[in-house]
Amino acid sequence: MRGQIGLRIIAVAAAACMLTGCLLSPGKFTADMTVMRGGGFSFAYKGEIHLLGLSQLIAMGAALDDKDAEFTPSHCYGEPAEVDAAVLKTAVVQEEQEEQGEGWAEEALERECTTAEIETQKEAWEEGRAAKKAEDARNIELVKALLGGIDPTSPDAIDEFIVRIKKQKGWREVVHKGDGLFSVDYAISGRIDQDYSFPTLEKVQGITPFIVATARTNNAVRIDAPAFAAGGQSSFMGGNMGGLMSIFQAVGAAGSSEEAKVFANLPKPDGVFIIRTDGEILTNNTEDGPGVAGAMRVLEWKVNARRDRAPEALISLNPA
């Protein structure tokens, strides 16, 4: 029983995360950024991007049209009593059986439910089904708004999503591999005299940037990679997978628990992020500090489920 409660609580938290700002998450990838003193920059991302919760949303949509669902009465136990008390006793005994094992079944023998008990169960089932449909419909509409009007339950949703992405500069290849997993090849270049972030998608809201480059008035640029962290300082409710991943890791220790099964297949960042520059690196949080490759200084972060801080660097582009 406690495991099921924990699963529901964490599942609700995961849904809240999905619906409030972490629609996209990196999978396996390589990301490379070059920043030059003259103000030019280039950025490339090649690998996987996950559209989180797509299969769950499709299931929600299917459930809304499910007219063939049938009510199945629950077991009843003990002596018949007033309907409310009997139904309550049934629920309590079932929960206690999950906690204590088969011994409870011997003490509270299963019996045939009364007509009144079955009617009460059916009413509760119908009310719960209606409430779930209403909740699913609200969630779908919320995600539809975040996706700029694309209905995630539509069979054409993925094609529409890809068409919209490919209209933007930089997206050289976008292929859907199934269940919200995209293989992408993105590359762009320009000037760093203005802020830059990746990914940005037309009309789509609620995306935690993988990369943010912020231009400063003193000719410096700050580079952060909010989505390239698995836990620790990243905020779960702030819109990325950060704090949630810490929960995943703790839950995963339960081995065969239901929670572990649910979160085992959730995407985890797995890649390398590299910054190259001929500017002066003022601060960075790499493991080993800057390397050197010819005239360029190189920062490298290995990104995986164990990284608890998002990559960050501050680079001065003032002439030497």
C-alpha contacts under 8 A as a table, 3 or more apart, distances in Angstrom:
res1	aa1	res2	aa2	distance
1	M	4	Q	5.16
1	M	5	I	6.29
1	M	95	E	6.26
1	M	98	E	6.16
1	M	99	E	6.23
2	R	5	I	5.08
2	R	6	G	6.10
3	G	6	G	5.07
3	G	7	L	6.11
3	G	257	S	7.35
3	G	258	E	7.05
3	G	259	E	7.49
4	Q	7	L	4.99
4	Q	8	R	6.24
4	Q	258	E	7.47
5	I	8	R	5.17
5	I	9	I	6.23
6	G	9	I	5.16
6	G	10	I	6.16
6	G	259	E	7.53
7	L	10	I	5.31
7	L	11	A	5.88
7	L	258	E	6.88
7	L	259	E	5.34
8	R	11	A	5.03
8	R	12	V	6.09
9	I	12	V	5.22
9	I	13	A	6.34
10	I	13	A	4.88
10	I	14	A	6.10
11	A	14	A	4.99
11	A	15	A	6.16
12	V	15	A	5.05
12	V	16	A	6.16
13	A	16	A	5.02
13	A	17	C	6.23
14	A	17	C	5.02
14	A	18	M	6.24
14	A	244	L	7.51
15	A	18	M	5.01
15	A	19	L	6.10
16	A	19	L	5.15
16	A	20	T	6.00
17	C	20	T	5.36
17	C	21	G	6.31
17	C	22	C	6.13
17	C	236	F	7.00
17	C	237	M	6.28
17	C	239	G	6.44
17	C	240	N	7.40
17	C	241	M	7.78
18	M	21	G	6.17
18	M	22	C	5.29
18	M	23	L	5.49
18	M	52	L	6.62
18	M	53	G	6.96
19	L	22	C	7.33
19	L	23	L	7.18
19	L	139	N	7.69
19	L	142	L	7.21
19	L	143	V	6.48
19	L	206	G	7.95
20	T	23	L	7.99
20	T	206	G	6.23
20	T	237	M	7.78
20	T	239	G	6.34
21	G	205	Q	7.73
21	G	206	G	4.02
21	G	207	I	5.40
21	G	208	T	6.13
21	G	238	G	7.49
21	G	239	G	4.26
21	G	240	N	6.68
22	C	25	S	6.82
22	C	52	L	7.66
22	C	206	G	6.41
22	C	207	I	5.54
22	C	208	T	5.53
22	C	239	G	5.13
22	C	240	N	4.96
22	C	241	M	6.84
23	L	51	L	5.75
23	L	52	L	5.41
23	L	53	G	7.97
23	L	206	G	6.59
23	L	207	I	5.82
23	L	208	T	7.64
24	L	49	I	6.55
24	L	50	H	5.49
24	L	51	L	4.87
24	L	52	L	6.06
24	L	207	I	6.26
24	L	208	T	7.20
25	S	49	I	5.71
25	S	50	H	5.09
25	S	51	L	6.77
25	S	52	L	7.08
25	S	227	A	6.95
25	S	241	M	7.68
25	S	267	P	7.24
25	S	268	K	7.92
25	S	269	P	7.47
26	P	29	F	7.19
26	P	48	E	6.01
26	P	49	I	4.69
26	P	50	H	6.18
26	P	210	F	7.66
26	P	227	A	7.19
26	P	228	F	7.57
26	P	267	P	7.54
26	P	268	K	7.16
26	P	269	P	5.25
26	P	270	D	7.66
27	G	47	G	7.17
27	G	48	E	4.81
27	G	49	I	5.62
27	G	50	H	6.66
27	G	267	P	6.02
27	G	268	K	5.79
27	G	269	P	4.66
27	G	270	D	5.74
27	G	271	G	7.65
28	K	47	G	5.65
28	K	48	E	5.36
28	K	269	P	6.21
28	K	270	D	4.64
28	K	271	G	5.38
29	F	45	Y	6.98
29	F	46	K	5.61
29	F	47	G	4.07
29	F	48	E	5.88
29	F	269	P	7.93
29	F	270	D	6.44
29	F	271	G	4.70
29	F	272	V	6.77
30	T	45	Y	5.89
30	T	46	K	5.50
30	T	47	G	6.41
30	T	271	G	5.45
30	T	272	V	5.05
30	T	273	F	6.17
31	A	43	F	7.43
31	A	44	A	5.61
31	A	45	Y	4.45
31	A	46	K	6.54
31	A	271	G	7.79
31	A	272	V	6.22
31	A	273	F	4.75
31	A	274	I	6.32
32	D	43	F	5.70
32	D	44	A	5.26
32	D	45	Y	6.64
32	D	273	F	5.85
32	D	274	I	4.81
32	D	275	I	6.02
32	D	276	R	7.89
33	M	41	F	7.22
33	M	42	S	5.64
33	M	43	F	4.38
33	M	44	A	6.51
33	M	273	F	8.00
33	M	274	I	6.18
33	M	275	I	4.77
33	M	276	R	6.25
34	T	41	F	5.34
34	T	42	S	5.24
34	T	43	F	6.53
34	T	275	I	5.66
34	T	276	R	4.60
34	T	277	T	5.71
35	V	39	G	7.01
35	V	40	G	6.15
35	V	41	F	4.49
35	V	42	S	6.85
35	V	192	I	7.68
35	V	275	I	7.53
35	V	276	R	6.31
35	V	277	T	4.90
35	V	278	D	7.32
35	V	279	G	7.61
36	M	39	G	5.46
36	M	40	G	5.34
36	M	41	F	6.13
36	M	277	T	5.51
36	M	278	D	5.67
36	M	279	G	6.37
36	M	317	L	6.99
37	R	40	G	7.34
37	R	277	T	7.67
37	R	278	D	6.23
37	R	279	G	5.38
37	R	316	S	7.84
37	R	317	L	4.37
37	R	318	N	6.42
37	R	319	P	6.64
38	G	317	L	7.21
39	G	191	R	5.42
39	G	192	I	5.35
39	G	193	D	6.47
39	G	317	L	7.21
40	G	189	S	7.49
40	G	190	G	5.78
40	G	191	R	4.41
40	G	192	I	5.96
41	F	189	S	5.63
41	F	190	G	5.54
41	F	191	R	5.62
41	F	192	I	6.04
42	S	187	A	7.42
42	S	188	I	5.70
42	S	189	S	4.04
42	S	190	G	6.42
43	F	187	A	5.71
43	F	188	I	5.53
43	F	189	S	6.30
44	A	185	D	7.72
44	A	186	Y	5.51
44	A	187	A	4.17
44	A	188	I	6.49
45	Y	184	V	7.61
45	Y	185	D	6.16
45	Y	186	Y	5.16
45	Y	187	A	6.45
46	K	183	S	7.74
46	K	184	V	5.73
46	K	185	D	4.56
46	K	186	Y	6.15
47	G	183	S	5.52
47	G	184	V	5.54
47	G	185	D	6.69
48	E	181	L	6.80
48	E	182	F	5.58
48	E	183	S	4.69
48	E	184	V	6.15
49	I	181	L	6.04
49	I	182	F	5.21
49	I	183	S	6.50
49	I	184	V	7.16
50	H	180	G	5.59
50	H	181	L	4.62
50	H	182	F	6.14
50	H	267	P	7.12
51	L	54	L	6.36
51	L	180	G	4.74
51	L	181	L	6.35
51	L	182	F	7.77
52	L	180	G	6.59
53	G	56	Q	5.21
53	G	57	L	6.14
53	G	180	G	7.63
54	L	57	L	5.10
54	L	58	I	6.20
54	L	152	P	6.98
54	L	179	D	6.26
54	L	180	G	5.53
55	S	58	I	5.07
55	S	59	A	6.16
55	S	179	D	5.77
55	S	180	G	7.31
56	Q	59	A	5.01
56	Q	60	M	6.18
57	L	60	M	4.92
57	L	61	G	6.30
57	L	140	I	6.66
57	L	152	P	6.62
57	L	153	T	6.31
58	I	61	G	5.08
58	I	62	A	6.28
58	I	152	P	6.74
58	I	153	T	4.67
58	I	154	S	7.92
59	A	62	A	5.06
59	A	63	A	6.12
59	A	153	T	7.99
60	M	63	A	5.08
60	M	64	L	6.42
60	M	133	K	7.88
60	M	136	D	5.66
60	M	137	A	7.63
60	M	140	I	7.67
60	M	153	T	7.90
61	G	64	L	5.24
61	G	65	D	7.01
61	G	136	D	7.51
61	G	137	A	7.59
61	G	140	I	7.60
61	G	153	T	5.48
62	A	65	D	5.46
62	A	66	D	6.29
62	A	153	T	7.87
63	A	66	D	4.89
63	A	133	K	7.16
64	L	133	K	5.71
64	L	136	D	7.63
64	L	137	A	7.42
66	D	69	A	6.28
71	F	122	K	6.59
71	F	125	W	7.14
73	P	118	I	6.20
73	P	121	Q	6.70
73	P	122	K	7.25
74	S	121	Q	7.56
75	H	90	T	7.16
75	H	110	E	6.65
75	H	111	R	7.32
75	H	112	E	7.51
75	H	113	C	7.03
76	C	86	A	7.77
76	C	87	V	7.63
76	C	90	T	5.41
76	C	110	E	5.72
76	C	111	R	5.57
76	C	112	E	6.38
76	C	113	C	5.38
77	Y	89	K	7.56
77	Y	90	T	5.86
77	Y	93	V	7.58
77	Y	108	A	5.63
77	Y	109	L	5.50
77	Y	110	E	4.42
77	Y	111	R	5.43
78	G	108	A	5.21
78	G	109	L	5.88
78	G	110	E	6.77
78	G	111	R	7.04
80	P	86	A	6.40
80	P	114	T	7.57
81	A	85	A	6.40
81	A	86	A	5.39
82	E	85	A	5.41
82	E	86	A	5.94
83	V	86	A	5.13
83	V	87	V	6.08
83	V	116	A	6.32
83	V	117	E	5.53
83	V	120	T	7.46
84	D	87	V	5.26
84	D	88	L	6.11
84	D	117	E	7.95
85	A	88	L	5.07
85	A	89	K	6.00
86	A	89	K	4.96
86	A	90	T	6.09
86	A	117	E	7.29
87	V	90	T	5.01
87	V	91	A	6.36
87	V	117	E	6.48
87	V	120	T	7.80
87	V	121	Q	7.54
88	L	91	A	5.20
88	L	92	V	6.16
89	K	92	V	5.06
89	K	93	V	6.01
90	T	93	V	5.29
90	T	94	Q	6.20
91	A	94	Q	5.18
91	A	95	E	6.26
92	V	95	E	5.17
92	V	96	E	6.11
93	V	96	E	4.99
93	V	97	Q	6.00
93	V	104	W	7.50
93	V	108	A	7.54
94	Q	97	Q	5.10
94	Q	98	E	6.50
95	E	98	E	5.23
95	E	99	E	6.49
96	E	99	E	4.94
96	E	100	Q	5.87
96	E	101	G	7.85
96	E	104	W	7.19
97	Q	100	Q	5.16
97	Q	101	G	5.08
97	Q	102	E	6.42
97	Q	103	G	7.64
97	Q	104	W	5.52
97	Q	105	A	6.79
98	E	101	G	5.80
100	Q	103	G	6.92
100	Q	104	W	6.79
101	G	104	W	6.49
101	G	105	A	7.91
102	E	105	A	5.28
102	E	106	E	6.93
103	G	106	E	5.42
103	G	107	E	6.80
104	W	107	E	5.17
104	W	108	A	6.09
105	A	108	A	5.21
105	A	109	L	5.83
105	A	110	E	7.42
106	E	109	L	5.85
113	C	117	E	6.04
113	C	118	I	6.39
114	T	117	E	5.13
114	T	118	I	6.32
115	T	118	I	5.18
115	T	119	E	6.23
116	A	119	E	5.12
116	A	120	T	6.20
117	E	120	T	5.10
117	E	121	Q	6.18
118	I	121	Q	5.05
118	I	122	K	6.11
119	E	122	K	5.06
119	E	123	E	6.18
120	T	123	E	5.17
120	T	124	A	6.28
121	Q	124	A	5.14
121	Q	125	W	6.11
122	K	125	W	4.92
122	K	126	E	6.12
123	E	126	E	5.18
123	E	127	E	6.16
124	A	127	E	5.12
124	A	128	G	6.07
125	W	128	G	5.13
125	W	129	R	6.05
126	E	129	R	5.06
126	E	130	A	6.12
127	E	130	A	5.18
127	E	131	A	6.14
128	G	131	A	5.06
128	G	132	K	6.10
129	R	132	K	5.16
129	R	133	K	6.18
130	A	133	K	5.14
130	A	134	A	6.24
131	A	134	A	5.14
131	A	135	E	6.19
132	K	135	E	5.02
132	K	136	D	6.00
133	K	136	D	5.10
133	K	137	A	6.07
134	A	137	A	5.15
134	A	138	R	6.30
135	E	138	R	5.16
135	E	139	N	6.25
136	D	139	N	5.08
136	D	140	I	6.12
137	A	140	I	5.15
137	A	141	E	6.22
138	R	141	E	5.17
138	R	142	L	6.19
139	N	142	L	5.03
139	N	143	V	6.26
140	I	143	V	5.19
140	I	144	K	5.98
140	I	151	D	7.59
140	I	152	P	7.24
140	I	153	T	7.81
141	E	144	K	4.88
141	E	145	A	6.21
141	E	151	D	7.86
142	L	145	A	5.19
142	L	146	L	6.37
143	V	146	L	4.89
143	V	147	L	6.07
143	V	151	D	7.89
143	V	152	P	7.38
144	K	147	L	5.07
144	K	148	G	6.40
144	K	149	G	5.09
144	K	150	I	5.37
144	K	151	D	5.13
144	K	152	P	6.45
145	A	148	G	5.19
145	A	149	G	5.33
145	A	150	I	7.58
145	A	205	Q	7.91
146	L	149	G	7.44
146	L	203	K	7.89
146	L	204	V	5.48
146	L	205	Q	4.71
146	L	206	G	6.32
147	L	150	I	5.47
147	L	151	D	7.79
147	L	203	K	6.75
147	L	204	V	4.56
147	L	205	Q	6.42
148	G	202	E	7.75
148	G	203	K	4.61
148	G	204	V	4.95
148	G	205	Q	7.20
150	I	157	A	6.14
150	I	160	E	7.32
150	I	161	F	7.30
151	D	154	S	5.50
151	D	157	A	6.06
152	P	157	A	5.55
152	P	158	I	7.86
153	T	157	A	6.98
154	S	157	A	5.16
155	P	158	I	7.41
156	D	159	D	5.46
156	D	160	E	6.15
157	A	160	E	5.15
157	A	161	F	6.03
158	I	161	F	4.94
158	I	162	I	6.15
158	I	176	H	7.52
159	D	162	I	5.16
159	D	163	V	6.13
160	E	163	V	5.15
160	E	164	R	6.22
161	F	164	R	5.28
161	F	165	I	6.32
162	I	165	I	5.06
162	I	166	K	6.13
162	I	174	V	6.60
162	I	175	V	7.86
163	V	166	K	5.29
163	V	167	K	6.56
164	R	167	K	5.47
164	R	168	Q	7.47
164	R	201	L	7.94
164	R	202	E	7.09
165	I	168	Q	5.77
165	I	171	W	6.98
165	I	174	V	8.00
165	I	201	L	6.38
165	I	202	E	7.32
166	K	169	K	7.40
166	K	171	W	5.67
166	K	172	R	7.41
166	K	173	E	7.77
166	K	174	V	7.47
168	Q	171	W	6.52
168	Q	201	L	7.85
168	Q	202	E	7.85
169	K	188	I	7.31
170	G	186	Y	5.18
170	G	187	A	4.89
170	G	188	I	4.96
171	W	174	V	6.98
171	W	184	V	7.42
171	W	185	D	6.29
171	W	186	Y	4.60
171	W	187	A	6.78
172	R	184	V	7.60
172	R	185	D	5.49
172	R	186	Y	5.56
172	R	187	A	7.28
173	E	183	S	7.70
173	E	184	V	5.31
173	E	185	D	4.95
173	E	186	Y	6.99
174	V	182	F	6.53
174	V	183	S	5.82
174	V	184	V	4.57
174	V	185	D	6.71
175	V	182	F	5.44
175	V	183	S	5.14
175	V	184	V	6.44
176	H	180	G	7.03
176	H	181	L	5.96
176	H	182	F	4.45
176	H	183	S	6.41
177	K	180	G	7.40
177	K	181	L	5.41
177	K	182	F	5.65
177	K	183	S	6.91
178	G	181	L	5.56
178	G	182	F	7.54
191	R	194	Q	7.16
192	I	195	D	6.71
192	I	196	Y	7.39
192	I	213	A	7.84
192	I	215	A	6.53
192	I	221	V	7.72
193	D	215	A	5.86
194	Q	214	T	7.19
194	Q	215	A	5.61
195	D	212	V	7.52
195	D	213	A	5.59
195	D	214	T	4.69
195	D	215	A	5.43
196	Y	212	V	5.87
196	Y	213	A	5.09
196	Y	214	T	6.69
197	S	200	T	6.77
197	S	209	P	6.24
197	S	210	F	7.47
197	S	211	I	5.35
197	S	212	V	4.35
197	S	213	A	6.18
198	F	209	P	5.55
198	F	210	F	5.68
198	F	211	I	5.17
198	F	212	V	6.71
199	P	207	I	7.73
199	P	209	P	5.89
199	P	210	F	6.50
199	P	211	I	7.49
200	T	204	V	7.76
200	T	207	I	7.56
200	T	209	P	7.61
201	L	204	V	5.41
201	L	205	Q	7.99
204	V	207	I	7.56
206	G	239	G	7.62
207	I	239	G	7.67
208	T	226	P	7.12
208	T	227	A	6.57
208	T	239	G	5.95
208	T	240	N	5.79
209	P	212	V	6.44
209	P	225	A	7.21
209	P	226	P	6.34
209	P	227	A	6.39
210	F	225	A	5.22
210	F	226	P	5.71
210	F	227	A	4.69
210	F	228	F	6.51
211	I	223	I	7.18
211	I	224	D	5.86
211	I	225	A	4.41
211	I	226	P	6.71
211	I	227	A	7.57
212	V	223	I	5.67
212	V	224	D	5.21
212	V	225	A	6.20
212	V	226	P	7.85
213	A	221	V	6.47
213	A	222	R	5.63
213	A	223	I	4.43
213	A	224	D	6.52
214	T	221	V	5.48
214	T	222	R	5.12
214	T	223	I	6.41
215	A	219	N	7.19
215	A	220	A	6.26
215	A	221	V	4.60
215	A	222	R	6.65
216	R	219	N	5.73
216	R	220	A	5.23
216	R	221	V	5.72
216	R	222	R	7.59
217	T	220	A	7.07
219	N	316	S	6.29
219	N	317	L	5.60
219	N	318	N	6.08
220	A	314	L	7.06
220	A	315	I	5.50
220	A	316	S	4.18
220	A	317	L	5.43
220	A	318	N	7.38
221	V	314	L	5.88
221	V	315	I	5.37
221	V	316	S	6.51
221	V	317	L	7.53
222	R	312	E	7.41
222	R	313	A	5.83
222	R	314	L	4.42
222	R	315	I	6.35
223	I	312	E	5.52
223	I	313	A	5.26
223	I	314	L	6.34
224	D	310	A	6.99
224	D	311	P	5.83
224	D	312	E	4.43
224	D	313	A	6.70
225	A	228	F	5.51
225	A	229	A	7.81
225	A	310	A	5.60
225	A	311	P	5.31
225	A	312	E	6.48
226	P	229	A	6.48
226	P	234	S	7.35
226	P	240	N	7.38
226	P	310	A	5.34
226	P	311	P	7.38
227	A	230	A	7.92
227	A	240	N	6.17
227	A	241	M	7.02
227	A	242	G	7.55
227	A	310	A	7.08
228	F	269	P	6.49
228	F	303	V	6.05
228	F	304	N	7.80
228	F	310	A	5.54
228	F	311	P	6.86
229	A	234	S	6.97
229	A	241	M	7.71
229	A	242	G	5.93
229	A	269	P	7.52
229	A	303	V	6.87
229	A	304	N	7.34
229	A	305	A	7.38
229	A	307	R	5.49
229	A	308	D	5.58
229	A	309	R	5.44
229	A	310	A	4.61
229	A	311	P	7.52
230	A	234	S	7.64
230	A	241	M	6.50
230	A	242	G	4.73
230	A	243	G	7.23
230	A	244	L	7.99
230	A	245	M	5.37
230	A	246	S	6.94
230	A	268	K	7.55
230	A	269	P	7.30
230	A	304	N	6.86
230	A	305	A	4.96
230	A	306	R	6.27
230	A	307	R	5.48
230	A	308	D	5.41
230	A	309	R	7.46
231	G	234	S	5.82
231	G	235	S	7.99
231	G	241	M	7.47
231	G	242	G	4.14
231	G	243	G	4.78
231	G	244	L	7.01
231	G	245	M	5.47
231	G	246	S	4.99
231	G	305	A	7.75
231	G	306	R	7.59
231	G	307	R	6.81
231	G	308	D	4.43
231	G	309	R	6.94
232	G	235	S	7.89
232	G	242	G	6.73
232	G	243	G	6.16
232	G	246	S	6.98
232	G	308	D	4.64
232	G	309	R	6.43
233	Q	242	G	7.33
233	Q	243	G	7.45
233	Q	308	D	6.52
233	Q	309	R	5.93
233	Q	310	A	7.91
234	S	238	G	7.71
234	S	240	N	7.25
234	S	241	M	7.67
234	S	242	G	4.52
234	S	243	G	5.84
234	S	308	D	7.54
234	S	309	R	6.91
234	S	310	A	7.22
235	S	238	G	4.81
235	S	239	G	6.98
235	S	240	N	6.72
235	S	241	M	7.72
235	S	242	G	5.66
235	S	243	G	5.28
236	F	239	G	6.06
236	F	240	N	5.73
236	F	241	M	5.83
236	F	242	G	5.36
236	F	243	G	4.26
236	F	244	L	5.30
237	M	240	N	7.24
237	M	243	G	7.90
240	N	243	G	7.91
241	M	244	L	5.29
241	M	245	M	5.87
242	G	245	M	5.46
242	G	246	S	6.99
242	G	308	D	7.68
243	G	246	S	5.23
243	G	247	I	6.70
244	L	247	I	5.08
244	L	248	F	6.26
245	M	248	F	4.78
245	M	249	Q	6.22
245	M	305	A	7.36
246	S	249	Q	5.21
246	S	250	A	6.37
247	I	250	A	5.13
247	I	251	V	5.99
248	F	251	V	5.11
248	F	252	G	5.81
248	F	260	A	7.71
248	F	263	F	6.27
249	Q	252	G	5.00
249	Q	253	A	6.61
250	A	253	A	5.51
250	A	254	A	7.68
251	V	254	A	5.68
251	V	259	E	6.27
251	V	260	A	5.84
252	G	255	G	5.92
252	G	259	E	7.20
252	G	260	A	4.57
252	G	263	F	7.34
252	G	264	A	7.25
253	A	260	A	7.45
254	A	257	S	5.49
254	A	259	E	7.81
254	A	260	A	6.35
255	G	260	A	6.15
256	S	260	A	6.30
256	S	261	K	6.84
257	S	260	A	5.24
257	S	261	K	6.51
258	E	261	K	5.11
258	E	262	V	6.30
259	E	262	V	5.15
259	E	263	F	6.31
260	A	263	F	5.35
260	A	264	A	5.76
261	K	264	A	5.32
261	K	265	N	7.62
262	V	265	N	6.87
262	V	266	L	7.76
263	F	266	L	5.26
268	K	304	N	6.95
268	K	305	A	6.00
269	P	303	V	6.32
269	P	304	N	5.20
269	P	305	A	6.32
270	D	302	K	7.86
270	D	303	V	5.39
270	D	304	N	4.50
270	D	305	A	7.20
271	G	302	K	6.13
271	G	303	V	5.06
271	G	304	N	6.61
272	V	300	E	7.07
272	V	301	W	5.78
272	V	302	K	4.75
272	V	303	V	5.64
273	F	300	E	5.82
273	F	301	W	5.24
273	F	302	K	6.61
273	F	303	V	7.17
274	I	298	V	7.01
274	I	299	L	5.61
274	I	300	E	4.52
274	I	301	W	6.47
275	I	298	V	5.77
275	I	299	L	5.11
275	I	300	E	6.56
276	R	296	M	6.11
276	R	297	R	5.71
276	R	298	V	4.64
276	R	299	L	6.51
277	T	280	E	7.81
277	T	296	M	5.29
277	T	297	R	5.38
277	T	298	V	6.67
278	D	295	A	6.30
278	D	296	M	4.76
278	D	297	R	6.03
279	G	297	R	7.80
279	G	315	I	6.28
279	G	316	S	5.64
279	G	317	L	4.98
279	G	318	N	7.21
279	G	319	P	7.97
279	G	320	A	8.00
280	E	315	I	5.57
280	E	316	S	5.03
280	E	317	L	6.69
281	I	284	N	7.29
281	I	290	P	7.97
281	I	313	A	7.31
281	I	314	L	6.12
281	I	315	I	4.53
281	I	316	S	6.39
282	L	313	A	7.49
282	L	314	L	5.38
282	L	315	I	5.51
282	L	316	S	6.71
283	T	313	A	5.39
283	T	314	L	5.09
283	T	315	I	7.22
284	N	289	G	7.23
284	N	311	P	7.75
284	N	312	E	5.65
284	N	313	A	4.16
284	N	314	L	6.48
285	N	289	G	7.41
285	N	311	P	6.38
285	N	312	E	6.07
285	N	313	A	6.85
286	T	289	G	5.38
286	T	290	P	7.77
286	T	299	L	6.79
286	T	300	E	6.53
286	T	301	W	5.93
286	T	311	P	7.19
287	E	301	W	7.45
289	G	299	L	6.72
290	P	297	R	6.05
290	P	298	V	5.31
290	P	299	L	5.01
290	P	300	E	7.80
291	G	297	R	5.65
291	G	298	V	4.86
291	G	299	L	6.43
292	V	295	A	7.30
292	V	296	M	5.90
292	V	297	R	4.63
292	V	298	V	5.76
293	A	296	M	5.22
293	A	297	R	6.23
293	A	298	V	6.89
294	G	297	R	7.96
301	W	311	P	6.85
303	V	306	R	7.91
303	V	307	R	6.18
304	N	307	R	5.65
305	A	308	D	7.95
307	R	310	A	7.57
